[in-house]
Amino acid sequence: MPGARRANPERRMALREHLREARRRLVLACLGILVGAVVGWIVYDTVFALLQRPMEEVAAERDGLAALNFAGVATAIDMKVKISFFLGMLIASPWWLYQFWAFITPGLTRVEKRYAFAFLGSAVPLFLGGAAVAWFMLPRAVSILFEFVPDGSASLIDAQTYLSFVMRFLLAFGFAFLVPVVMVALTFLGIVQARTWLNGWRWAILLSFTFAAVMTPTPDVITMIWVALPVCALYFVAVGICALRGRQVARRASTDPAPASP
């Protein structure tokens, strides 16, 4: 309504409206994940074979027999449900990432809403790219499970423990690669300035290498560096984008006419 728009030119939302909008976006995100989980249920057998392949490859290198053990009666169906929802998060990642961005855009101008496309265009590949890096590191991570198994011996690994470990491993890398996108979003919203991110570069490097050290079970330093370097590089790329945004805002403020004095 034109009258309502003039009465509220900044389009501020009341707290109740914010909570209602947050609930709506959360429901939409969960529905998207649920649809993705249905697809995951259909392709479960193929994905399950892929998830246990690193374990079989490591066992073959050690000349041992490895198999997943479904200890409980309901373990098999429980793991099928968990893997289906895990696949649902991956498949529906463009959808729930968009819901996150759409929740914060009502307070932005029409021009700023266009950044949603850039947000999705960078967030989705980064999230999936982080999961891909984790998949590349997975055989090394799985080898830790066979570290103390004697050569030529059989190893029965609890299926729930193994598959939960794999899913957490992939999601951890996916969300870690989303941090630069969140940094840029907070700067574009005017919540955090680029100088703040730049001043915290030492902590960023420390946390990146700590994350790499925790997520790479192998003791060699080279692997840890190869994992930490992309995270550090993404951080500084995000700082550069935030700095460009700060200059753009400052330039716009300097060209705007000053308000008339009363």
Phi, psi and omega in degrees: 000134183297320181296318179294324180292322178290326180288336181229069186296332181273358178053047177282144182251142176290163182300319180296321178293323177298315181294322178294318179293320178298318179295319180296316180293323179295319179296317179297320178296318180294323177295321177297317178295324179296318177297318176297326179293327177297318176296319178298324177297323182291320184262020185302315185299317180294316181292322179299320177296322178292321182292326181269355180298317178303322179294318180293322179294318179294319179296322179293323178295330181265008181055042180234168178255129179231140179209150177275136183250116176268095190290315184269166180293321183263008183296319183297313180290326178296317180290328177295320178294316181296315180293325178297316179289328174298315176295326177298322177295321179290314183293319184268014182302321176299326184288310183284335172292323176295320179298322177298315181290321181295335179292327184263353182281340180303332180274003182259163177284171181296324179293319182291335178294339179294340179292347178300323179294319177293324178299309180293323181295339178254325184292315183296310178298325180292317179298312179291327176294320176297319176296325179293320176298318178297322179295323177294325181275349187301315179303322177293322179292322181292330182299336179294333179290337182253012187299321185252012177275124180300148179298138179082000181267159177268146181228119176257111184257136178300124185297320182293320179295315183293310184291325176295321177298316181296316182293318177296323180298313181292317182291325180299316178291322179299314180288329178296323179285350177273348183303315179300325179294320177295321177301311181296319180297317180295325178289318180294333177277355180079016182275318181233134178274159181297326180298326179295316178295320182293321179294338180262022184295327179295316178295325179297316179294318179299315180292325179296315180288328176294317177299317180295320180294323181286321187275348176251107185287344181286145185281351185287144183285330184299315180297318179298319180294319181296331177279322184285327184300314178299323180294316178296318181297318178296325179297313183287330173296318178296320177298319178297318178295320178295322179295319177297321177296319179297320177294322179296317179294318179296320179294321179293322179292326180288333180272341179289142179292142180290145180294143181291141180284145181291000000 
